[in-house]
Amino acid sequence: MEPVLVSLDGAHLPGVLRITLNRPEKLNAFTAGLHQGLADAMTRAETDSAVRCLLVTGAGRGFCAGQDLAERDMNAPVIDLGEGLETRYNPLVRRMRALPKPIVCAVNGVAAGAGANFALACDIVLAARSAAFIQAFVKIGLVPDCGGSYFLPRLTGTQRAMALAMTGERLSAQDAERWGLIWKCVDDADLQDESEKLALQLAGGPTGSLGMIKKAIYDSANNDLSAQLDLERDLQRDIGKGQDYREGVAAFLEKRKPQFTGR
Ligand code: LHQ
C-alpha cells in the first residue's frame, strides 16, 4: 500500500493536487516511506503548472499521529533525532512555506506531534468537529518540532502555546478554531465537501496573486512595517504585470466573473 496517495483529477477537481496520507492502521504516522511520498508530491507541486492548489488530508479515522515511534531503533547506543529533522521534516516544512501555491489542509481526525504541526504548516486548515490537535511531544520527553514552536505562539499567543506544549493536552477542533489555530471547524460529514470547495476556488484563482499573498503574510512575521511596505510595493509591481490582473479588472468593469488562468 502506498503511504501517500497523490492525484490530480482534472474532471472532479481541476487544478487541485490531492495528497492523502495513507497509513490508516497507524493513524498515518510518519515513516521514511511517507516522507518520500510527500517529498515526491512537493516536487510535483513545484514543477507542474497544472497544479494550482494542494489539498492535504488523511485516510481513515486519523489525520496524522506524528513520527512513527516504532520506526526508531531505541537500542542504538546514540540516538540522534536531529538527523531526521534535518533530512526530512525541516525540508518538508520549508518547501511547503516556499511553495507559491496555496495548501489547504483537511484534518479528518486526530493530529498529534509532528502530525499536528504538519497541519499548521499548511496555509488554510479546516478540521472535522471530531478531530483534535495534540502537542504530544512532552509525553515522550521531547520538544515540539516540525515548526510547532514557531507556529503555535504566533497563532495562539505565548500562554496558550506554552500550555499546549507543556501539558500535551488535547485541543478540540472547535477550540482550535476559537483560538485561531485553524481557519474552520466543520461537521464531520461536511469536511470533504467544504475542503474541496475551498481548494477548487483557490485552484481557479489568480495563482500568482495567491502565491504572493502567501509570501506577504508569512514574511510579515519577520519584517517591520517599513520592510513590509517595501515588500508590498515590490509584489504589487510584479503581479500588476500579469494577465490575471488585467482579466480581474476587465471582469469587474464588464460585471462578469473573472476567468483567471494563473498567468
Ligand atoms: C502509532 C503512533 C505513532 C506508531 C498511533 N507511531 N504507531 C519524533 C521523533 C523523532 C524525530 C522527529 O520528530 C518526532 C516528532 C513526533 O512526532 S513525536 C510525537 C509522536 N507521536 C505521538 O507521541 C503520538 C502517539 N499516539 C498517540 O498518542 C495516540 O495514538 C493518539 C492520541 C494519536 C490516538 O489515540 P487513539 O485514537 O486511542 O489510537 P491508538 O493509540 O489506538 O492508535 C491506533 C494505532 O496507531 C495503534 O496501533 P495498533 O497496532 O495497536 O492498533 C497505535 O500504536 C498506532 N499509532 N500513533 N506515533
Boltz pocket constraint, residues with backbone or C-beta under 6 A from the ligand:
constraints:
  - pocket:
      binder: B
      contacts: [[A, 24], [A, 25], [A, 26], [A, 27], [A, 29], [A, 64], [A, 65], [A, 66], [A, 67], [A, 68], [A, 69], [A, 70], [A, 81], [A, 84], [A, 85], [A, 110], [A, 112], [A, 113], [A, 114], [A, 115], [A, 134], [A, 136], [A, 137], [A, 139], [A, 140], [A, 142], [A, 145]]
      max_distance: 6.0
